[in-house]
């Protein structure tokens, strides 16, 4: 940390904006995350932002070295975060800072982790949103498949729902990732290899409808959008460049509006819908865990609560004496 003195603020309810050059220790920590742990670009960006704000806070508190950060200072920072962010965001930022101090300890720059015993605010257990079978059918039918863009949008929606993959996994797909059998007239090509969190490879499965939508997009939609522009991105935008995360959010918004759903739906809701519908259909929890790419089964278990909640609502609605 740069040895720059500043007087502590009189009010600890404000989070100073990051300023000055990047801290060399933070930069070294991010390189370690990327090189040794294979952290994704999204993780690196989030950690860099969270640690930059923490560094600004410590400077404002007059703490000029990481070794000067004490448990009381750590608790003051939690108070600042709790006033500014939702509990889930606070927990994520504290996780980043704890990891950073573990790195500093290994490097011999601190003698202890001041955040080791600092608790994050208790996070409320929220069930993930998902669409009913009728709602997802309406969303999948929404794109106008008479246009190249509509072919692309239908393929994106079908694949997100059929595979449960994350948007970050989808936008990094390349044409070279497609199985050769996808171009054949008969059903086939249902396996697709994706690179998930931590650069872990996994195989996802595409249902027949997703295969058909992707086949039509590759044959007719992508060539019209790419316009001969070189590149291996599977999903491209109207200018022929790689489709971005934001582009996927926009096309999902448009499909939801076209389907006349009075809800705000993020692309990640399609992943939740995929998992919930599999469990409702009797799929084994560990199979769903593998398809989602979850490291821990506990992460997948939240969908069992969603499924039970959905079944209870169906029961209450349908049973004459419910």
C-alpha positions as CSV (number, residue, x, y, z in Angstrom):
1,X,0.0,0.0,0.0
2,X,1.3,3.5,-0.8
3,X,2.6,5.3,2.3
4,X,0.4,8.3,2.0
5,X,-1.0,9.8,5.2
6,X,-4.5,11.3,5.4
7,X,-6.7,12.2,8.4
8,X,-9.5,9.8,9.2
9,X,-13.0,11.1,8.2
10,X,-15.3,12.3,10.9
11,X,-18.2,10.2,9.5
12,X,-17.7,6.5,8.6
13,X,-20.8,6.2,6.5
14,X,-19.3,7.2,3.3
15,X,-17.2,5.0,0.9
16,X,-14.4,7.0,-0.8
17,X,-14.1,6.6,-4.5
18,X,-11.0,4.8,-5.7
19,X,-8.2,7.1,-6.7
20,X,-4.6,7.0,-7.7
21,X,-2.7,4.2,-9.5
22,X,-3.6,0.6,-8.8
23,X,-2.0,-0.9,-5.6
24,X,0.8,-3.2,-6.5
25,X,-0.2,-5.8,-3.9
26,X,-3.8,-5.9,-5.4
27,X,-2.3,-6.2,-8.9
28,X,-0.2,-9.2,-7.7
29,X,-3.2,-10.8,-6.1
30,X,-5.2,-10.5,-9.2
31,X,-2.4,-12.0,-11.3
32,X,-2.4,-15.0,-8.9
33,X,-6.1,-15.4,-9.2
34,X,-5.9,-15.5,-12.9
35,X,-2.8,-17.6,-13.2
36,X,-3.1,-20.2,-10.4
37,X,-6.9,-20.4,-9.9
38,X,-8.1,-19.7,-13.4
39,X,-10.5,-16.9,-12.3
40,X,-12.9,-15.7,-14.9
41,X,-12.8,-12.2,-16.3
42,X,-15.9,-11.3,-14.4
43,X,-14.4,-12.4,-11.1
44,X,-11.2,-10.4,-11.8
45,X,-13.1,-7.3,-12.6
46,X,-15.3,-7.6,-9.5
47,X,-12.4,-8.3,-7.2
48,X,-10.4,-5.4,-8.6
49,X,-13.3,-3.0,-8.1
50,X,-14.0,-4.3,-4.5
51,X,-10.4,-4.1,-3.5
52,X,-9.9,-0.6,-5.0
53,X,-12.8,0.7,-2.8
54,X,-11.3,-1.0,0.2
55,X,-7.9,0.5,-0.5
56,X,-9.5,4.0,-0.7
57,X,-11.3,3.4,2.6
58,X,-8.0,2.4,4.4
59,X,-6.2,5.5,3.1
60,X,-9.1,7.7,4.3
61,X,-8.7,6.0,7.7
62,X,-5.0,6.9,7.8
63,X,-3.9,3.3,7.4
64,X,-0.8,3.4,5.1
65,X,0.1,-0.3,5.1
66,X,-2.0,-3.5,4.9
67,X,-0.4,-4.6,8.2
68,X,-2.0,-1.6,9.8
69,X,-5.6,-2.9,9.1
70,X,-7.0,-4.2,12.4
71,X,-10.2,-6.1,13.3
72,X,-11.9,-2.9,14.5
73,X,-11.0,-1.2,11.2
74,X,-12.4,-4.3,9.4
75,X,-15.6,-4.0,11.3
76,X,-15.9,-0.3,10.5
77,X,-15.7,-1.2,6.8
78,X,-18.4,-3.8,7.2
79,X,-20.6,-1.0,8.7
80,X,-19.9,1.2,5.7
81,X,-20.7,-1.6,3.2
82,X,-23.9,-2.6,5.1
83,X,-25.2,1.0,4.8
84,X,-24.5,1.1,1.1
85,X,-25.1,-2.4,-0.4
86,X,-27.4,-5.3,-0.2
87,X,-26.4,-8.2,2.0
88,X,-25.4,-10.4,-0.9
89,X,-23.1,-7.7,-2.3
90,X,-21.5,-7.2,1.2
91,X,-20.8,-10.9,1.5
92,X,-19.2,-11.0,-1.9
93,X,-16.9,-8.1,-1.2
94,X,-15.9,-9.5,2.2
95,X,-15.1,-12.8,0.5
96,X,-12.8,-10.9,-1.9
97,X,-11.0,-9.0,0.9
98,X,-10.5,-12.2,3.0
99,X,-8.9,-13.9,0.0
100,X,-6.7,-10.9,-0.5
101,X,-5.5,-11.0,3.1
102,X,-4.8,-14.7,2.9
103,X,-2.6,-13.9,-0.1
104,X,-0.8,-11.1,1.9
105,X,-0.2,-13.5,4.8
106,X,1.3,-16.1,2.4
107,X,3.5,-13.3,1.0
108,X,4.6,-12.3,4.5
109,X,3.2,-8.8,4.3
110,X,0.7,-9.2,7.2
111,X,0.9,-11.3,10.4
112,X,-2.8,-12.1,10.5
113,X,-6.0,-11.7,8.6
114,X,-8.1,-8.9,10.3
115,X,-11.2,-10.1,8.5
116,X,-10.9,-13.7,9.6
117,X,-13.4,-13.3,12.5
118,X,-15.5,-10.5,11.0
119,X,-19.0,-11.8,10.1
120,X,-20.9,-10.6,7.1
121,X,-24.6,-9.6,7.6
122,X,-26.8,-12.7,7.5
123,X,-28.0,-13.2,4.0
124,X,-31.8,-13.9,3.6
125,X,-32.5,-17.1,1.7
126,X,-34.2,-16.1,-1.5
127,X,-35.6,-18.6,-3.9
128,X,-34.4,-18.0,-7.5
129,X,-37.0,-16.8,-10.1
130,X,-38.1,-19.2,-12.8
131,X,-40.6,-19.4,-15.6
132,X,-43.6,-21.7,-15.9
133,X,-43.7,-24.1,-18.8
134,X,-46.3,-21.9,-20.5
135,X,-44.2,-18.8,-20.0
136,X,-41.0,-20.3,-21.3
137,X,-42.8,-21.6,-24.4
138,X,-44.1,-18.0,-25.1
139,X,-40.6,-16.6,-24.7
140,X,-39.1,-19.2,-27.0
141,X,-41.7,-18.4,-29.7
142,X,-41.2,-14.7,-29.5
143,X,-38.4,-14.1,-32.0
144,X,-39.3,-13.5,-35.7
145,X,-37.4,-16.4,-37.3
146,X,-37.9,-14.9,-40.8
147,X,-35.0,-12.6,-40.1
148,X,-31.3,-13.4,-39.4
149,X,-31.5,-11.6,-36.1
150,X,-34.6,-13.6,-35.1
151,X,-32.9,-16.9,-36.0
152,X,-30.0,-15.9,-33.7
153,X,-32.3,-14.8,-30.9
154,X,-34.3,-18.1,-31.1
155,X,-31.1,-20.1,-31.0
156,X,-29.8,-18.1,-28.0
157,X,-33.0,-18.6,-26.0
158,X,-33.3,-22.3,-26.9
159,X,-29.8,-23.0,-25.9
160,X,-29.9,-21.1,-22.6
161,X,-33.1,-23.0,-21.6
162,X,-32.0,-26.4,-23.0
163,X,-28.5,-26.4,-21.5
164,X,-28.7,-24.2,-18.4
165,X,-25.4,-22.6,-19.3
166,X,-24.4,-19.1,-18.1
167,X,-24.5,-16.1,-20.4
168,X,-20.7,-15.8,-20.0
169,X,-20.3,-19.3,-21.2
170,X,-22.7,-18.8,-24.2
171,X,-21.0,-15.6,-25.5
172,X,-17.6,-17.2,-25.6
173,X,-18.7,-20.2,-27.7
174,X,-16.9,-20.5,-31.0
175,X,-18.0,-22.1,-34.3
176,X,-15.2,-24.6,-33.8
177,X,-16.9,-25.7,-30.6
178,X,-19.8,-27.1,-32.5
179,X,-19.9,-30.9,-33.1
180,X,-19.7,-31.9,-36.8
181,X,-22.9,-33.9,-36.5
182,X,-24.8,-30.6,-36.0
183,X,-24.7,-29.9,-39.7
184,X,-26.3,-33.2,-40.6
185,X,-30.0,-33.5,-41.5
186,X,-30.8,-36.2,-38.9
187,X,-31.0,-35.4,-35.1
188,X,-27.6,-35.3,-33.6
189,X,-24.9,-33.1,-32.2
190,X,-26.6,-32.9,-28.8
191,X,-23.3,-32.6,-26.8
192,X,-21.6,-29.2,-26.4
193,X,-18.4,-28.5,-24.5
194,X,-18.3,-25.2,-22.6
195,X,-15.8,-23.6,-20.3
196,X,-17.4,-22.5,-17.0
197,X,-16.2,-20.8,-13.8
198,X,-12.6,-21.5,-12.9
199,X,-12.0,-22.5,-16.5
200,X,-13.5,-25.9,-15.8
201,X,-14.7,-27.7,-18.9
202,X,-18.0,-29.5,-18.8
203,X,-20.4,-31.1,-21.3
204,X,-23.9,-29.7,-21.7
205,X,-26.7,-31.4,-23.6
206,X,-28.9,-29.8,-26.2
207,X,-32.5,-30.9,-26.7
208,X,-33.8,-31.5,-30.3
209,X,-35.5,-28.1,-30.4
210,X,-32.2,-26.3,-29.4
211,X,-30.3,-28.3,-32.0
212,X,-32.8,-27.3,-34.7
213,X,-32.7,-23.7,-33.8
214,X,-28.9,-23.6,-33.7
215,X,-28.6,-25.5,-37.0
216,X,-30.9,-22.9,-38.7
217,X,-29.0,-20.0,-37.2
218,X,-25.6,-21.4,-38.3
219,X,-26.9,-22.1,-41.9
220,X,-28.8,-18.9,-42.5
221,X,-28.7,-16.4,-39.6
222,X,-25.0,-16.2,-38.8
223,X,-23.7,-15.8,-42.4
224,X,-26.1,-12.9,-42.9
225,X,-25.1,-11.2,-39.7
226,X,-21.3,-11.8,-40.0
227,X,-21.2,-10.4,-43.6
228,X,-18.0,-12.2,-44.3
229,X,-16.2,-10.6,-41.3
230,X,-13.5,-12.9,-40.0
231,X,-13.9,-14.4,-36.6
232,X,-14.8,-17.6,-34.8
233,X,-17.5,-16.3,-32.5
234,X,-20.6,-18.4,-32.7
235,X,-23.1,-15.7,-31.8
236,X,-22.5,-12.4,-33.4
237,X,-24.2,-9.0,-33.3
238,X,-25.7,-7.0,-36.2
239,X,-22.2,-5.7,-37.1
240,X,-20.7,-9.1,-37.2
241,X,-18.8,-8.8,-33.9
242,X,-19.1,-11.1,-31.0
243,X,-22.4,-10.9,-29.2
244,X,-21.9,-9.4,-25.7
245,X,-23.5,-10.2,-22.3
246,X,-25.4,-6.9,-22.6
247,X,-26.6,-8.0,-26.1
248,X,-28.0,-11.2,-24.6
249,X,-29.8,-9.3,-21.9
250,X,-31.4,-7.0,-24.5
251,X,-32.7,-9.9,-26.6
252,X,-34.1,-11.6,-23.6
253,X,-35.9,-8.4,-22.6
254,X,-37.3,-8.1,-26.1
255,X,-38.5,-11.7,-26.1
256,X,-40.2,-11.2,-22.7
257,X,-42.0,-8.1,-23.9
258,X,-43.1,-9.8,-27.1
259,X,-44.4,-12.7,-25.0
260,X,-46.4,-10.2,-23.0
261,X,-45.1,-11.4,-19.7
262,X,-45.6,-8.8,-16.9
263,X,-42.2,-9.6,-15.3
264,X,-38.6,-8.5,-15.5
265,X,-36.5,-11.5,-16.6
266,X,-32.8,-11.7,-16.7
267,X,-31.0,-14.3,-18.8
268,X,-30.0,-16.1,-15.6
269,X,-33.6,-16.8,-15.0
270,X,-33.5,-19.2,-17.9
271,X,-30.8,-21.1,-16.1
272,X,-33.0,-21.3,-13.0
273,X,-35.9,-22.4,-15.2
274,X,-33.8,-25.2,-16.7
275,X,-32.8,-26.6,-13.3
276,X,-36.3,-26.3,-11.8
277,X,-38.0,-28.0,-14.7
278,X,-35.5,-30.9,-14.7
279,X,-36.2,-31.5,-11.0
280,X,-39.9,-31.2,-11.5
281,X,-39.6,-33.8,-14.2
282,X,-37.8,-36.2,-11.8
283,X,-34.2,-35.6,-12.6
284,X,-31.6,-36.6,-10.0
285,X,-30.1,-33.7,-8.1
286,X,-26.5,-34.8,-8.9
287,X,-27.3,-34.9,-12.6
288,X,-28.6,-31.4,-12.4
289,X,-25.4,-30.4,-10.5
290,X,-23.2,-31.8,-13.2
291,X,-25.2,-30.1,-16.0
292,X,-25.1,-26.7,-14.2
293,X,-21.4,-27.0,-13.5
294,X,-21.8,-26.5,-9.7
295,X,-18.8,-27.6,-7.6
296,X,-20.9,-28.1,-4.5
297,X,-24.2,-30.0,-4.3
298,X,-25.3,-27.5,-1.7
299,X,-25.5,-24.8,-4.4
300,X,-27.8,-27.0,-6.5
301,X,-30.1,-27.9,-3.5
302,X,-31.8,-24.5,-3.6
303,X,-33.7,-25.7,-6.6
304,X,-35.3,-28.5,-4.6
305,X,-37.0,-25.8,-2.5
306,X,-38.1,-24.0,-5.7
307,X,-39.5,-27.2,-7.1
308,X,-41.4,-28.0,-3.9
309,X,-42.8,-24.5,-3.8
310,X,-44.0,-24.8,-7.4
311,X,-45.6,-28.2,-6.7
312,X,-47.4,-26.8,-3.7
313,X,-48.8,-24.0,-5.7
314,X,-50.0,-26.4,-8.4
315,X,-51.5,-28.6,-5.7
316,X,-53.3,-25.7,-4.0
317,X,-54.7,-24.5,-7.3
318,X,-55.8,-27.9,-8.6
319,X,-56.9,-30.0,-5.7
320,X,-60.6,-29.6,-4.9
321,X,-60.1,-29.7,-1.1
322,X,-56.8,-27.8,-1.0
